[in-house]
Amino acid sequence: MMPLTLAASGEENTIKKIGGKEETKKFLESLGFVTGGSVTVVSEVDGNMIVNVKDSRVAIGKDMANKIMV
C-alpha cells in the first residue's frame, strides 16, 4: 500500500484506504474516491495531480493525494 502521490502515470490503481479527518474523507468520497474504486493518474506536477476517477477528471493537491492509499 502506498499514497497516490507515488503511483505511476497511466496505471490504474485500486483505492485501498482513505485517511484523514472525517470531513476530508467525506469530501474525497463526494469526488468519487471510495475504497475499492479505481483511480488512474493522468499527470503530476510538484505532487499536485490530475486523476481519472469514476469517468471524471479531478485535480487534487499533494496533501489530499497523500491521504489516498492505493
OpenMM code with the backbone's topology and positions (N, CA, C; nanometers):
from openmm import Vec3, app, unit

residues = "MET MET PRO LEU THR LEU ALA ALA SER GLY GLU GLU ASN THR ILE LYS LYS ILE GLY GLY LYS GLU GLU THR LYS LYS PHE LEU GLU SER LEU GLY PHE VAL THR GLY GLY SER VAL THR VAL VAL SER GLU VAL ASP GLY ASN MET ILE VAL ASN VAL LYS ASP SER ARG VAL ALA ILE GLY LYS ASP MET ALA ASN LYS ILE MET VAL".split()
positions = [
    Vec3(0.0847, -0.1179, 0.0000),
    Vec3(0.0000, 0.0000, 0.0000),
    Vec3(0.0895, 0.1246, 0.0000),
    Vec3(0.0533, 0.2218, -0.0843),
    Vec3(0.1319, 0.3450, -0.0947),
    Vec3(0.0386, 0.4632, -0.1205),
    Vec3(0.0842, 0.5845, -0.0896),
    Vec3(-0.0011, 0.7001, -0.1198),
    Vec3(-0.0124, 0.7211, -0.2711),
    Vec3(-0.1209, 0.7826, -0.3125),
    Vec3(-0.1462, 0.8074, -0.4542),
    Vec3(-0.0339, 0.8886, -0.5187),
    Vec3(0.0338, 0.9718, -0.4404),
    Vec3(0.1416, 1.0556, -0.4952),
    Vec3(0.2565, 0.9725, -0.5520),
    Vec3(0.2699, 0.8464, -0.5095),
    Vec3(0.3777, 0.7597, -0.5593),
    Vec3(0.3355, 0.6724, -0.6776),
    Vec3(0.2086, 0.6796, -0.7154),
    Vec3(0.1589, 0.5968, -0.8268),
    Vec3(0.2111, 0.6508, -0.9601),
    Vec3(0.2359, 0.5592, -1.0529),
    Vec3(0.2861, 0.5969, -1.1851),
    Vec3(0.1725, 0.6479, -1.2732),
    Vec3(0.2048, 0.7431, -1.3605),
    Vec3(0.1048, 0.7969, -1.4538),
    Vec3(0.0577, 0.6891, -1.5501),
    Vec3(-0.0716, 0.6876, -1.5791),
    Vec3(-0.1278, 0.5935, -1.6755),
    Vec3(-0.1632, 0.4578, -1.6194),
    Vec3(-0.1224, 0.4285, -1.4967),
    Vec3(-0.1512, 0.2995, -1.4353),
    Vec3(-0.2809, 0.3071, -1.3567),
    Vec3(-0.3677, 0.2082, -1.3746),
    Vec3(-0.4911, 0.2044, -1.2970),
    Vec3(-0.4632, 0.1426, -1.1607),
    Vec3(-0.5061, 0.2105, -1.0559),
    Vec3(-0.4842, 0.1635, -0.9191),
    Vec3(-0.6178, 0.1493, -0.8479),
    Vec3(-0.6219, 0.0582, -0.7513),
    Vec3(-0.7415, 0.0400, -0.6697),
    Vec3(-0.7225, 0.1130, -0.5376),
    Vec3(-0.8217, 0.1902, -0.4980),
    Vec3(-0.8140, 0.2635, -0.3717),
    Vec3(-0.8353, 0.1646, -0.2577),
    Vec3(-0.7375, 0.1559, -0.1669),
    Vec3(-0.7445, 0.0613, -0.0575),
    Vec3(-0.7909, 0.1272, 0.0722),
    Vec3(-0.7565, 0.2561, 0.0905),
    Vec3(-0.7910, 0.3235, 0.2158),
    Vec3(-0.7853, 0.4733, 0.1943),
    Vec3(-0.8732, 0.5451, 0.2642),
    Vec3(-0.8696, 0.6907, 0.2611),
    Vec3(-0.8488, 0.7388, 0.4039),
    Vec3(-0.7432, 0.8145, 0.4244),
    Vec3(-0.7101, 0.8620, 0.5579),
    Vec3(-0.7571, 1.0046, 0.5810),
    Vec3(-0.7203, 1.0597, 0.6955),
    Vec3(-0.7539, 1.1981, 0.7274),
    Vec3(-0.8737, 1.2101, 0.8180),
    Vec3(-0.9128, 1.3347, 0.8429),
    Vec3(-1.0284, 1.3624, 0.9278),
    Vec3(-1.1567, 1.3213, 0.8567),
    Vec3(-1.2642, 1.3104, 0.9337),
    Vec3(-1.3931, 1.2671, 0.8790),
    Vec3(-1.4405, 1.3591, 0.7663),
    Vec3(-1.4235, 1.4906, 0.7833),
    Vec3(-1.4678, 1.5842, 0.6797),
    Vec3(-1.3861, 1.5682, 0.5514),
    Vec3(-1.2579, 1.5357, 0.5655),
    Vec3(-1.1727, 1.5115, 0.4485),
    Vec3(-1.2193, 1.3874, 0.3743),
    Vec3(-1.2491, 1.2810, 0.4497),
    Vec3(-1.2974, 1.1566, 0.3883),
    Vec3(-1.4279, 1.1810, 0.3126),
    Vec3(-1.5200, 1.2548, 0.3746),
    Vec3(-1.6497, 1.2837, 0.3102),
    Vec3(-1.6291, 1.3635, 0.1813),
    Vec3(-1.5372, 1.4608, 0.1858),
    Vec3(-1.5086, 1.5426, 0.0678),
    Vec3(-1.4548, 1.4563, -0.0460),
    Vec3(-1.3577, 1.3706, -0.0151),
    Vec3(-1.2995, 1.2834, -0.1171),
    Vec3(-1.4036, 1.1851, -0.1711),
    Vec3(-1.4909, 1.1340, -0.0822),
    Vec3(-1.5973, 1.0439, -0.1272),
    Vec3(-1.6918, 1.1155, -0.2232),
    Vec3(-1.7193, 1.2424, -0.1963),
    Vec3(-1.8100, 1.3175, -0.2846),
    Vec3(-1.7492, 1.3376, -0.4235),
    Vec3(-1.6159, 1.3343, -0.4313),
    Vec3(-1.5482, 1.3455, -0.5608),
    Vec3(-1.5385, 1.2106, -0.6326),
    Vec3(-1.5715, 1.1018, -0.5619),
    Vec3(-1.5677, 0.9691, -0.6232),
    Vec3(-1.4562, 0.8800, -0.5723),
    Vec3(-1.3777, 0.9282, -0.4764),
    Vec3(-1.2697, 0.8472, -0.4197),
    Vec3(-1.3272, 0.7601, -0.3088),
    Vec3(-1.3612, 0.6352, -0.3425),
    Vec3(-1.4174, 0.5426, -0.2449),
    Vec3(-1.3322, 0.4157, -0.2411),
    Vec3(-1.3254, 0.3535, -0.1243),
    Vec3(-1.2485, 0.2305, -0.1070),
    Vec3(-1.2998, 0.1246, -0.2040),
    Vec3(-1.2073, 0.0633, -0.2765),
    Vec3(-1.2427, -0.0382, -0.3749),
    Vec3(-1.2597, 0.0187, -0.5153),
    Vec3(-1.2693, 0.1506, -0.5264),
    Vec3(-1.2826, 0.2148, -0.6569),
    Vec3(-1.1482, 0.2217, -0.7282),
    Vec3(-1.1508, 0.2538, -0.8559),
    Vec3(-1.0251, 0.2636, -0.9296),
    Vec3(-0.9924, 0.4093, -0.9597),
    Vec3(-0.8636, 0.4388, -0.9638),
    Vec3(-0.8151, 0.5738, -0.9919),
    Vec3(-0.6924, 0.5621, -1.0818),
    Vec3(-0.6835, 0.6485, -1.1813),
    Vec3(-0.5699, 0.6500, -1.2735),
    Vec3(-0.5094, 0.7893, -1.2735),
    Vec3(-0.3773, 0.7971, -1.2539),
    Vec3(-0.3084, 0.9261, -1.2558),
    Vec3(-0.2904, 0.9688, -1.4010),
    Vec3(-0.3390, 1.0887, -1.4350),
    Vec3(-0.3241, 1.1421, -1.5700),
    Vec3(-0.1934, 1.2204, -1.5789),
    Vec3(-0.1736, 1.3130, -1.4849),
    Vec3(-0.0483, 1.3878, -1.4813),
    Vec3(-0.0195, 1.4343, -1.3396),
    Vec3(0.1077, 1.4699, -1.3160),
    Vec3(0.1518, 1.5104, -1.1835),
    Vec3(0.2570, 1.6196, -1.1975),
    Vec3(0.2381, 1.7299, -1.1245),
    Vec3(0.3349, 1.8392, -1.1230),
    Vec3(0.3550, 1.8824, -0.9780),
    Vec3(0.4765, 1.8689, -0.9284),
    Vec3(0.5095, 1.9066, -0.7898),
    Vec3(0.4174, 1.8414, -0.6872),
    Vec3(0.3723, 1.7199, -0.7132),
    Vec3(0.2860, 1.6493, -0.6187),
    Vec3(0.1379, 1.6746, -0.6394),
    Vec3(0.1026, 1.7836, -0.7103),
    Vec3(-0.0373, 1.8092, -0.7429),
    Vec3(-0.0741, 1.7231, -0.8629),
    Vec3(-0.1930, 1.6629, -0.8591),
    Vec3(-0.2254, 1.5615, -0.9584),
    Vec3(-0.3576, 1.5854, -1.0295),
    Vec3(-0.3645, 1.5359, -1.1519),
    Vec3(-0.4908, 1.5243, -1.2234),
    Vec3(-0.5135, 1.3741, -1.2382),
    Vec3(-0.6296, 1.3280, -1.1917),
    Vec3(-0.6580, 1.1852, -1.1934),
    Vec3(-0.7932, 1.1588, -1.2572),
    Vec3(-0.8090, 1.0382, -1.3113),
    Vec3(-0.9385, 0.9914, -1.3606),
    Vec3(-0.9989, 0.9045, -1.2519),
    Vec3(-1.1191, 0.9411, -1.2089),
    Vec3(-1.1901, 0.8610, -1.1092),
    Vec3(-1.3377, 0.8629, -1.1468),
    Vec3(-1.3980, 0.7440, -1.1589),
    Vec3(-1.5390, 0.7318, -1.1976),
    Vec3(-1.5723, 0.8116, -1.3229),
    Vec3(-1.4954, 0.7939, -1.4284),
    Vec3(-1.5174, 0.8608, -1.5577),
    Vec3(-1.5136, 1.0126, -1.5506),
    Vec3(-1.4477, 1.0678, -1.4494),
    Vec3(-1.4313, 1.2136, -1.4370),
    Vec3(-1.2848, 1.2453, -1.4142),
    Vec3(-1.2445, 1.3617, -1.4620),
    Vec3(-1.1089, 1.4087, -1.4347),
    Vec3(-1.1151, 1.5030, -1.3168),
    Vec3(-1.0313, 1.4778, -1.2168),
    Vec3(-1.0319, 1.5575, -1.0945),
    Vec3(-0.8895, 1.6023, -1.0649),
    Vec3(-0.8748, 1.7300, -1.0285),
    Vec3(-0.7444, 1.7814, -0.9856),
    Vec3(-0.7423, 1.7823, -0.8335),
    Vec3(-0.6377, 1.7239, -0.7753),
    Vec3(-0.6249, 1.7255, -0.6296),
    Vec3(-0.4839, 1.7677, -0.5913),
    Vec3(-0.4735, 1.8306, -0.4764),
    Vec3(-0.3442, 1.8765, -0.4265),
    Vec3(-0.2651, 1.7634, -0.3644),
    Vec3(-0.1392, 1.7913, -0.3384),
    Vec3(-0.0480, 1.6921, -0.2822),
    Vec3(-0.0967, 1.6412, -0.1463),
    Vec3(-0.1478, 1.7307, -0.0617),
    Vec3(-0.1945, 1.6908, 0.0708),
    Vec3(-0.3086, 1.5897, 0.0619),
    Vec3(-0.4031, 1.6168, -0.0267),
    Vec3(-0.5166, 1.5253, -0.0442),
    Vec3(-0.4696, 1.3918, -0.1041),
    Vec3(-0.3813, 1.4004, -0.2032),
    Vec3(-0.3326, 1.2784, -0.2692),
    Vec3(-0.2581, 1.1882, -0.1718),
    Vec3(-0.1914, 1.2472, -0.0727),
    Vec3(-0.1195, 1.1672, 0.0270),
    Vec3(-0.2137, 1.0910, 0.1202),
    Vec3(-0.3392, 1.1337, 0.1291),
    Vec3(-0.4366, 1.0670, 0.2156),
    Vec3(-0.5038, 0.9489, 0.1472),
    Vec3(-0.4856, 0.9396, 0.0148),
    Vec3(-0.5480, 0.8300, -0.0623),
    Vec3(-0.4437, 0.7200, -0.0800),
    Vec3(-0.4718, 0.6041, -0.0218),
    Vec3(-0.3782, 0.4922, -0.0301),
    Vec3(-0.4235, 0.3931, -0.1374),
    Vec3(-0.3281, 0.3538, -0.2240),
    Vec3(-0.3581, 0.2591, -0.3320),
    Vec3(-0.2716, 0.1350, -0.3190),
] * unit.nanometer
topology = app.Topology()
chain = topology.addChain("A")
for resn in residues:
    res = topology.addResidue(resn, chain)
    for name in ("N", "CA", "C"):
        topology.addAtom(name, app.Element.getBySymbol(name[0]), res)
